């Protein structure tokens, strides 16, 4: 029998304050992001480098560095993309430890984290 858990969280204020949203997605099987009226293109980035310092910290989403472009799949069309500039929903299933959404502002950014057992 398959079971799943999910957590949904709105990150609009955090995204709009800096034009970036860094998420720790380790331990999740998929991440679904809903973009509502982004003001400009939002780029999808990822990294496994949490900015760790030996003996000091393992790093985290805020200190992460070494971002590279990753793909998400538009759930409406099934098309893979590295950016969006329209109201849309993207699913990420093959991703590094951290995901960054980089743009300007949006009316809403809602993220659903999913884990299947």
Secondary structure, 3 states (H helix, E strand, C coil): CCCEEEEEEECHHHHHHHCEEEEECCCCCEEEEEEEEECCCEEEEEECCCCCECCCECCCCCCCCCCEECCEEECCCCCEECEECCCEEEEECCCCCEEEEECCCEEEEEEEEEEEC
